């Protein structure tokens, strides 16, 4: 899976995902960390990447845009501890891959996953 990790995603998590075979870059590796969220969305579309944030900003932007891409995996977890985030991602990524590749906004919580197809209203 080709992912664009937001700045709230730890570099250690990015390395862990890369070690598991995912093509992951963190925003600071390809654009200024001060880039507007809309610019990040544009870059994700250009690079055919799924945005991986740990906040809700991108869900609203994508819902308002009404397009089918980019896909989004939004983490809404009770802990931002790296080990916890890594364990959740390891558990859920394979189960949501088809949805994400088809175009989806996926919200990952501690015990549930919600998949919404764009356009979201």
One Martini backbone bead per residue (centre of mass of N, CA, C, O) as a GRO file, in nm:
protein
  121
    1UNK     BB    1   0.098   0.035   0.021
    2UNK     BB    2   0.041   0.382  -0.043
    3UNK     BB    3   0.174   0.621   0.184
    4UNK     BB    4   0.083   0.932   0.367
    5UNK     BB    5   0.232   1.062   0.637
    6UNK     BB    6   0.169   1.239   0.885
    7UNK     BB    7   0.318   1.422   1.140
    8UNK     BB    8   0.172   1.236   1.370
    9UNK     BB    9   0.349   1.024   1.253
   10UNK     BB   10   0.588   0.830   1.331
   11UNK     BB   11   0.893   0.736   1.215
   12UNK     BB   12   0.873   0.451   1.339
   13UNK     BB   13   0.612   0.373   1.193
   14UNK     BB   14   0.716   0.406   0.911
   15UNK     BB   15   0.939   0.190   0.935
   16UNK     BB   16   0.749  -0.043   1.006
   17UNK     BB   17   0.588  -0.034   0.742
   18UNK     BB   18   0.829  -0.075   0.554
   19UNK     BB   19   0.913  -0.355   0.675
   20UNK     BB   20   0.612  -0.464   0.569
   21UNK     BB   21   0.603  -0.335   0.250
   22UNK     BB   22   0.541  -0.042   0.256
   23UNK     BB   23   0.480   0.265   0.083
   24UNK     BB   24   0.633   0.514   0.281
   25UNK     BB   25   0.571   0.860   0.352
   26UNK     BB   26   0.658   1.159   0.488
   27UNK     BB   27   0.587   1.475   0.452
   28UNK     BB   28   0.884   1.587   0.523
   29UNK     BB   29   1.013   1.429   0.264
   30UNK     BB   30   0.827   1.606   0.020
   31UNK     BB   31   0.744   1.854   0.212
   32UNK     BB   32   0.650   2.100   0.383
   33UNK     BB   33   0.530   2.116   0.710
   34UNK     BB   34   0.353   2.389   0.627
   35UNK     BB   35   0.156   2.263   0.462
   36UNK     BB   36  -0.134   2.252   0.341
   37UNK     BB   37  -0.382   2.029   0.337
   38UNK     BB   38  -0.454   2.066   0.036
   39UNK     BB   39  -0.162   2.004  -0.063
   40UNK     BB   40  -0.157   1.717   0.046
   41UNK     BB   41  -0.388   1.609  -0.120
   42UNK     BB   42  -0.265   1.671  -0.395
   43UNK     BB   43  -0.013   1.494  -0.355
   44UNK     BB   44  -0.160   1.226  -0.313
   45UNK     BB   45  -0.284   1.221  -0.593
   46UNK     BB   46  -0.022   1.241  -0.762
   47UNK     BB   47   0.111   0.978  -0.592
   48UNK     BB   48  -0.093   0.763  -0.514
   49UNK     BB   49  -0.194   0.816  -0.203
   50UNK     BB   50  -0.255   0.743   0.129
   51UNK     BB   51  -0.382   0.897   0.394
   52UNK     BB   52  -0.210   0.917   0.733
   53UNK     BB   53  -0.375   1.013   1.007
   54UNK     BB   54  -0.426   1.147   1.369
   55UNK     BB   55  -0.683   1.305   1.257
   56UNK     BB   56  -0.971   1.505   1.122
   57UNK     BB   57  -0.907   1.705   0.890
   58UNK     BB   58  -0.928   1.525   0.623
   59UNK     BB   59  -1.218   1.433   0.632
   60UNK     BB   60  -1.346   1.708   0.573
   61UNK     BB   61  -1.206   1.774   0.308
   62UNK     BB   62  -1.304   1.519   0.149
   63UNK     BB   63  -1.605   1.557   0.190
   64UNK     BB   64  -1.620   1.840   0.049
   65UNK     BB   65  -1.495   1.756  -0.230
   66UNK     BB   66  -1.632   1.469  -0.342
   67UNK     BB   67  -1.426   1.270  -0.412
   68UNK     BB   68  -1.237   0.957  -0.470
   69UNK     BB   69  -0.974   1.123  -0.409
   70UNK     BB   70  -0.817   1.032  -0.170
   71UNK     BB   71  -0.749   0.817   0.048
   72UNK     BB   72  -0.830   0.726   0.400
   73UNK     BB   73  -0.655   0.680   0.723
   74UNK     BB   74  -0.807   0.732   1.028
   75UNK     BB   75  -0.679   0.790   1.349
   76UNK     BB   76  -0.881   0.697   1.654
   77UNK     BB   77  -0.705   0.678   1.930
   78UNK     BB   78  -0.635   0.638   2.278
   79UNK     BB   79  -0.335   0.612   2.164
   80UNK     BB   80   0.008   0.733   2.063
   81UNK     BB   81   0.161   0.498   2.099
   82UNK     BB   82   0.364   0.336   1.895
   83UNK     BB   83   0.293   0.040   1.963
   84UNK     BB   84  -0.011   0.075   1.931
   85UNK     BB   85  -0.024   0.178   1.642
   86UNK     BB   86   0.129  -0.058   1.512
   87UNK     BB   87  -0.069  -0.282   1.598
   88UNK     BB   88  -0.317  -0.176   1.456
   89UNK     BB   89  -0.203  -0.162   1.169
   90UNK     BB   90  -0.131  -0.460   1.147
   91UNK     BB   91  -0.430  -0.558   1.186
   92UNK     BB   92  -0.589  -0.367   0.948
   93UNK     BB   93  -0.463  -0.325   0.662
   94UNK     BB   94  -0.547  -0.590   0.515
   95UNK     BB   95  -0.868  -0.546   0.563
   96UNK     BB   96  -0.864  -0.243   0.395
   97UNK     BB   97  -0.726  -0.244   0.115
   98UNK     BB   98  -0.962  -0.267  -0.090
   99UNK     BB   99  -1.110  -0.012  -0.004
  100UNK     BB  100  -0.878   0.186  -0.051
  101UNK     BB  101  -0.831   0.116  -0.356
  102UNK     BB  102  -1.142   0.208  -0.424
  103UNK     BB  103  -1.218   0.428  -0.227
  104UNK     BB  104  -1.174   0.565   0.104
  105UNK     BB  105  -1.299   0.633   0.432
  106UNK     BB  106  -1.107   0.544   0.716
  107UNK     BB  107  -1.190   0.452   1.048
  108UNK     BB  108  -0.971   0.401   1.328
  109UNK     BB  109  -1.022   0.221   1.609
  110UNK     BB  110  -0.965   0.019   1.863
  111UNK     BB  111  -1.254  -0.175   1.790
  112UNK     BB  112  -1.303  -0.019   1.505
  113UNK     BB  113  -1.433   0.002   1.162
  114UNK     BB  114  -1.486   0.267   0.920
  115UNK     BB  115  -1.649   0.269   0.597
  116UNK     BB  116  -1.636   0.520   0.341
  117UNK     BB  117  -1.779   0.637   0.051
  118UNK     BB  118  -1.734   0.833  -0.190
  119UNK     BB  119  -1.933   1.061  -0.134
  120UNK     BB  120  -1.956   1.244   0.158
  121UNK     BB  121  -2.241   1.371   0.374
   0.00000   0.00000   0.00000
